[in-house]
Amino acid sequence: MRLISCFLLLFLSNLATSQNIPLFVGGYTNGESEGIYQFQFNTETGELSEKKLLGKTSNPSYLVLSPKKDFLYAVAEGGPKFGKVVGFKIKEDGTLEKTSEASSNGKSPCHLGINKKGTKLVVSNYGGGNFSIFDIDNGGKIKEANQIETLYRGKLKAHTHSAQFHKNELFVADLGINTFEHYIFNKDKNRFKRHNTTSMLEKYGPRHFVLTKNKKFAYIINEYGGTVTTLKRVKDKFVRINDVATIKEGYEGKISCADIHLSKDEKFLYGTTRGENTIAVFKRDKKSGTIEQIQNISTHGNWPRNFTIDPTGKFVLIANKISSNICVFSIDKKTGMLTFLHEVASANPSCLKF
């Protein structure tokens, strides 16, 4: 009987371990944080455990993993001069080994994007108003930037906030000049060339965005506007369909929208708003692309920055920077709505990556 009990305990222990996947956490090191951390995330219960410091580095406020999850890249934000992009190899024991470093070629790097092949990296420099594109060698090391694009327009001061690769295309949101930029790759020159520009409503401040898998629709969260803008691809340009508020009706406090993601089935859209400290849930019409807010709930923390949906599509995890906690919500797959489950302490978190 004891032997059976031992085998049962061993089985349950192995089962729990097999359900755990690593969550990487980036943030600001002006407090208790020392760099990049990791939690074990249970994909059945949504629990976070076994917090540990993986690598010491300055202000890794945004992270991105290589497609095979064998390398991790981080911005090093802060300081009066240019920021940096730092590359790490993820070792067999889960710790990080720094392998490369390059100038971001602009102040305050705030976002990273990587292509599906893991051969190109793009960094958005908020303070520099530009983005830089780097090639990545076969060993995962970052080479010096081979393209730097400044987005200033006359007297308008650019604040480039995010960029994403989609096959041979690159999309960029700039909060300062209030645009969504579309670039196409020129293979012969190994450079991306601007194809067209979509202007947002005045003073909206586009920050982050997400595209549908077929790239027919783009959803942009506007930091100053407190809205999500829906863009539809018509021929080879994007046109604005509508703008929907992220906040509750009647809210009159500070608005500073942050991050946006689609559900796995693309039926629902999620967006965080700092100040109100909420996450909004939108129901999406897949045919027309239009969205409707169906829920707006507290993030159970102060100043929600980046958030993520776990690989199973069952949970949302939110990094609340000022309150130094990560909160976990379950997703109702039928309605898309969220339910708060629990939280863990994490100093100054700003980015969560699986």
N, C-alpha and C positions, 0 to 999 in steps of 0.2 A: 504493500500500500504506500509505504514511504517512497519507494522507488518510482511509483506512478506519479506521486505528488511532485517529486523532484523533476521528472520529465515534463510535467505540466507547467511548472514554474519556469523551466528553461525555455519551453515552447512560447509561453506568453512573453517572456523577456526578449526572445529573438524577434517575435512578432512586433513588439513595441519598437524595437530598434529598426526593423525593416520599414516601419511607417515613418521614421524620422528622416528629414531631409535638411540640409544646411540653409540657413537664412543669413545673408551677409548684410551688415549694417554699417553705413557710413554716416558721418556727422561732423560736428565742429569740436575742435580740441581746445577751445578757450575756457573750458570748465574741467570736469572730471574725466572726460573722454581722452584717450591716448591715441586713438586711430581707428582701425577697422576691426569690427567685432563680428562674432558669429553666434547664433543660437541654433539649437536643434528644434525643428518644427515638426510636430506630430500631425500628419495629414488626415488622421481620423478624428482626433479630439480638438485640434487647433492649439494645443499647448506649446508654449515656448520654454525651453530649458537649456541647461548646460552652456550658459553664456561664457565666452572666453575671448580674450584679445588675440587677434590673429597677426596683426602687424602694426607697429607704431609709424604714424605718418601725420603730417600737418593738414588739418581741415579737409579730410576726404569727404566733402559734402555731396558728391555724386559718384556712383559706381556703375560699372557695366561689366558683365561676364562675357567671355568668349563663347561662341556657339557650343563648343564641346565642354565648357565649364572647367577648363584646365588652366585658364589665365583670368586674372581680374585686373581691371584698370580703374584708376581713381583720379579725380582732379585734386590738386592741392591749392585750395582757394586762399585768398588773403594776401596782405602785404601791399605796399605802394607800387611794386613792380609787377611784371608779368607773373602769372601763375604757372603751374606745372601740370603735366600729365604723367602719372607714375604707373608702371606695369609690374605686376606680380605673377609669379608662378604659384599655382596652388599645389602644394606638395602632397604626398601620399598620406601624411598624418594630418592634413587639413590646414596646416599653417601656411603662411605666405612667405615667399622669397622674392625680394625685390630684384627685378632683372633689367629694368630700363627706366629712363626718365627723359622727358623732353619739355621744352618751353611750350606753354599754351599759346604764346605769341599775342597775348592780350591780358588785361587785368580781369580778375574775378571770374575765372572759369567756373561754370555752374552746371554744365550738362555734358554727357558723353553719349555718342551713338556708335554702334559697331555694325558692320554689314554681316550678312548671313554666312559668308565664307570665313569671317574672322580675319580678313586681310586689310581692312580699312577702318580707321577710327576718326571720328569727328568730335571736336570740342567746341562748345559755344562759350564765348567770353562776354559776360554781361557788361563788365566795365570797359572792355575794349571795343565793344560794338562790332565784333567780327567773329568768324569761325575759322578753325584750322583743320585741315585734313592730313592724316598721317597714314603711311603704309605700315603694315605689321609684317615682320619677316616670319619665316617658317618656325622659328623658335619662340614666337610670341612677343618678340621685342619691338618696341616702338621706334620707328625711324624718325628723322627730323621731318617736320611738316613739308609737304610738297605743294600745298596750296593754302593760301591765306586770303580770305575774302572779307573786305570791310563793307559794312552795310550803311554807312552814313549817307544821308540824302540832304545835301545843302546844309541848312542850319539845324535840321533835325538830328538829334543825338541818338544813335543806335544803341540798343541794349539787347544783343542777341541772346535768346534764352533757351532754345532747344533746337536740335537737328536730328533727323532720322534718315537712314538709308532705306530704300526699297528697291532692290535689284539695281538697275542702272540709273535710278533717280535719287535725288536728295531733296528733302523738304526742311525748311527752316522757319521758325517763328521768331520774330523780333518785336519785343515789347516797346522799344523806343520809337521806331519809325512806323509801328502799327501795321505790320505786313506779314503775310504768309508767302514765303519764297519757294519757288520750284526750280530745281536744277536738273540737268541731264548730263550723264557721263559721256565724255569724248574719249574713247579708248585709245586713239592714236596719240593724244596729248596727255593721257592719264590725268585729266582734269574734269571738273564739273563746270558746265556753263549754264548761266541763268537762262531759264526758258520763259518763265512768266512770273508775275507778282500779283497777289490778291490783297487788296487793302481792306482792313477791318474798319468798323465804325470808329469815329474819333474818340481818342482817349480810352479805348478798350484795353489795350495792353496785352496782346496775345502772348501766352507763356509756354504752356505745353500743349501737345496735340496727339491725336491718335487717328490712324487711317484704318478703314475696313480692309479685310484681306484682299478684296478685289480692287482696292484703291479708288472705288467709285465715290466714296464719301470720306470727308475729313471732319473731325470734331476738335475745335480749338477752345481751350479754357482761357478766359480773359481775366487777367489779374486785377485790373482796375474796374472793369465793367461788371464784375460779378455775374458773368454769363458764360454760356457755351454757344459758340457759333457753329452752325452746320454749313459745310461747303459741299457742293455736288460737282462732280467732274462732268463737264459738258464738252465733248470732243476732247481737246487737250488743255482746257482751262478749268479753273475752279470758280464757281459762282456761289454767292451767299444765298442760302435758302431762308434761314431764320436765326433768331437769337433767343435763348431760353435762360431765365434766371437760375442761379445755383442756390440763392438764398430764400428764406421764408418770406412770404408776403408780409409787409409791414416792418421788416427789419431795417433799422436806420443806423446801425453802428458801422464800425470799420469793415471794409471789404478788401480782401487780398487773396484771390483765388490762387490755387497752387497746382494740383496734379489731376490727371484725367486718364481713365482706362475703360476699355470695353470688356464685357463679360466674354467668356470663351465662345459662347454661341452667338455673340454679337446682338443679342436681343435687348441688352441693358447697358447703360453707360453710367459711370460713377465719376464724381468730381469733388475735390475738397476746397473749402473756403476758410482761410484764416481770418481771424477777427470774430466772425460768427462761430468759428470752430466747429464746423459741421461737414458732413459728407452728404451730397445729394445723389439720389438715384433717379435715373431717367429710363423710361420705357421707350424702346426704339422701334419704329416702323422700318423693317428691312427693305421694303420696296421703295418708299418715298424718301427714306433717310431721316425723316422728322423725328423729334424727340419730345417727350412730355415728362415733366418732373412728377414722380409718384411718391417720393419720400425725401425727407431732410432731417437727419438726426445728428446728435452730438457725437464728436469723435472721442469723447471722454478724455480730453486733454487740451492743451493750449498750443495753438499755432501748428496745425497739421500741414506737413510738407508733402513729401513723396509718400505714396502708398502703393501696395501691390496686391494682386490676386494670386493666390497660391496655384501651383501647377494642376491641382485637381479641380480648380474652379469652385471650390466649396467655401473658401474663406477670403476675407479682405483683411489686410494688416496695414495699420496706419502709423506713421512716425510723427509724433507730436513733439516738436522741437523744444519749445519753452518749458513744457511740463515734464520733459525728459521721460517719456513713456511710449511704449509701443502697444497699441490696442488691437485686439483680434475680434472680428465680427464673422458670424456665419452668414452665408448667402442662401436664401430660399430660391432654388433653381427655377421654380415655377413663376414666382412673382418678381424675382430679382431683389427683393427687399432684404435689409440687413438687420441682424440682431446682435447686440453687444454680448461678448462672452467673457473676456478677461483682459488683463493688461500685465505688462512686465516693465520694470525700470530699465532705462537705457539712456545714458547721458547724451543730451543734445542730438538726437537722431534726426537725420534729414533724408536718408535714402535707404530703401530696403530692396534687396535683390535675391531671387532664388536662382 
